Amino acid sequence: MQLLFYKRTFLIILIITISFAINAQPGHRTDIHPDSISKRLWMDLDKGYFEFHKRSFAMSTINEGGLHDYFTVAAGAGLGYYSPSFHNFHLGFSGFFVFQLYQHNLHVDDPNTGKGSRYEHQLYDLNHVKNSNDLDRLEEFYITYERKNLKFELGRQKVESPLLNENDNRMRPNIFSGLTAKYKTEHLKLLAGWFIAETIRGTIHWYKIDHTFGIYNQGRNPLGDTMTYKGNITTNGIGVLGAEYEKNHWELQAWNYTSENVFNLTFAQVDYELELEKTSLHFGAQGLYQYALNNGGNTNPSLSYILPDEQAFAIGSRFGITYNAHELTMNYFGISDQGRYLFPREWGREKFYASLTREIFEGYGGLNAYVLKYKFNPSEKNYWLSLGAGYIDQPNINNVRLNKYGLDDYYHFTGTFDYKFKGYLEGLDIKCVVIYKKEANEGSMNYREKMNKVDMINLNLIVDYRF
């Protein structure tokens, strides 16, 4: 309790201090000389800006077969300050708090399966599921140095890449602590980063990278025993290298992720757009290769994140057509059966062509995903609509070597509507997301295996306001 008091006091003092500094009018201060350093500092700070963010999130999961349903409403607000450039240096910080407005069944396990809520708890703190109002955290806290095309950023920061990213589809996103270097020209972007800590979506604390393994569901051990890797992984951090190139309708990107002492993963993607008279055609290909480093995080295979000799290959493809505001794409993603594709879900959400919200492909080998996507996005309007339908051919549910999370084949349907207000309410964004997942092979899973995974509907209403 004493630590909590000091943490909250620090946040309040920090925000109030900066607020007074930014809003102070030097002309009203008689004790500061017009040419003093303090006045110049205050005037420089006044060129920075605050960002206020208010978010509300209503979520419900409806399970078929008489299993428990879940519903909750969360709300929160945050404040950030981003300073102007001072001799090419720039400072930024932000904090956010969350509280629970309403919940139904969130703390009650289903009597038929012994399982509880899967998605709703991630709006709050997974490690303290009954905590409904003590949910505040300091998020960004960084300093940058920027000169011409080069930028260095040190501290707690947002990161975006195909696999390691914010994953901002709950109340709060992933934020990473470390050092990044970015280089940018008209057509080329380069990134190099090393991260040693993270605050994870659905939590309020900061974790060293080796303690982020297993915060979410650890799934099944491929050796068939009950030992787990949570708290047993040794790594000094995550290294990220990325390159993006865009020119003449071509987009190319390549990324490498190294979890020291655990694994190395390389991802590449190429996209091309062919413009015709009234339409445009889209072609894309992507692939990844992953292998274990040393012993996969622990000398005991039963406690390692990835088996020492495990490798994974995966490919993806996309073909699409755009006509006016309509875009239709056919997407595929496949993983070889040589091993599981593994990337901690705590680090972000994968951005494959065939990805659909509320399920990812991590943890599986021998998988094939076939997904059709449609998007309506009129350029003159301030809304967009997207629909998705997919069939996911999983490895056999009893194959623990390739099926980490015990999920059989399923159908996946999604719908998203997003409306951004203009004029007086500019900054207000309302989004509605609906997901339905259906067991493909009737009777292939029991109630416990289906709970919150298939034969279920997930409903989401998100209201964001920023200024």
Steps between C-alpha positions, in 0.01 A plus 500: 500500500787738581662431160167568329469832687845613388434395140175693479651801673786504251261489203284781639797724580655436160184595311425805716857628476505481121151650480606806697815535294313489172214723601702756692520848348850637555373857478304442818807396698673796662772289659651381169727723302386541137829357375528221757560137406178402682289724279659370181445143621134567572453662163659199332281260697196700390575396142442137592156345520278290722300206370189391687350159427169368631400143421193288579476133411197271523566133428290185517565133419200277436574127512266241349390183675394648833853606594555823692483831318705805598452875483687802627530875447834672560589869493821691535692815421857600446719806457827541316741785447739527204758775509630704208846437357785646704838470330351201313388335826136425575329362814167320535304323768147374554290319759159336501249368754218248453202403712212259468148637458315169485564128478299180465651160586860628474594337831287188459636185335269301278386196703510268197858575396666668798612782269435872526507803276765502227474840332336730756769467767749652256323835534640519855786312668542128428712453809239651734167420339291634790671839488236731354618854580869501593621482138741779422839485333772729372538413132721704268805663653772566245753742363584526131778653299414582139726643233416504131386147406623327816314463829601330827243425770586384852248389762143375508355531153246373248630261235335392175608204288326195346540285813621713790258790545245680718215252439262780598167314505427517873508793742881540491769391252844345530778748577868400480803634686831520318694681231406543133674661206296600195611623160249637250515634145231552238487132406692316773450438872749316723458402865728339756392444858582319822235461772547384856155553657131528409163592641259255340148553371269382776745573784605806699857409598834511320677169443853408404490327163578156645195536726263580211500138381183331625300799624233383255393138452804270474313231309620139495853369534607319178673231708166404653583588862351765726811713560483860377741769385353792695768639732758258361627684190840671493552784252658845508249659263357529151693627200307633199631594156264626230510647151211637291521624142220655293522628142311473171213291641742259669518449877770279649580429863727267693525450876712296736408432863757354738399394847846450644556139612148400385431533125564688178224581250521665156192638323481647149217639285462646152192678362423640156206710380406507132288802413250459216248746357232466768641235727825388657632150565700403807754218521688399813727229635648454847699239687683427824769268628565431869750290693598450862807661656707293743247302706192709423518695827570221748740206511207277605290436183187471714550859616615654171283728287603334174658155469876515426468343152165656408464696174200659328432612144194696389376672185213733422346643185239756401312595188257791503307745290393857580214675323406848622451462875476119492790266566480119485796274580565126509761407760696190597740410780665163552747358753707189427467194721872495592435697815287766667514868412559666839502867593385612847147636479602741773721685248239590241252388240618345173408691183468225241274530195266237644489643853157563654430657837455280811724215383857468379710223345780494756555162664416279203674301229336325204238776477321641194281813515274615215345844554281731292495869597285791384542868586284800415689824554362805312767769493252785537337346807622467857410135551605156378362146511689173480386136489702181521426129458749219538550127529793398722629145444680415823729207584324215680385615842677204665831583334673683787819532292331736251183617677601711801161636604270201442279647227355300211390627155265798513318765296573863583276799418563865588332835441628848590339841462698812589364857504721805558319823583586832341429859587410577861551134605827449313719258693206272587516151348242223543577145393281188506662156459311169473669157487346157452703177507349163417630148549564352152482131592195442717593311815876533456529703822342464841347793690823582683696513173234718333445740789574860387667369181233370260119487491511846650428864418717787620350852495697822545410870513796737534472877544819708477536872545832678447593866502 
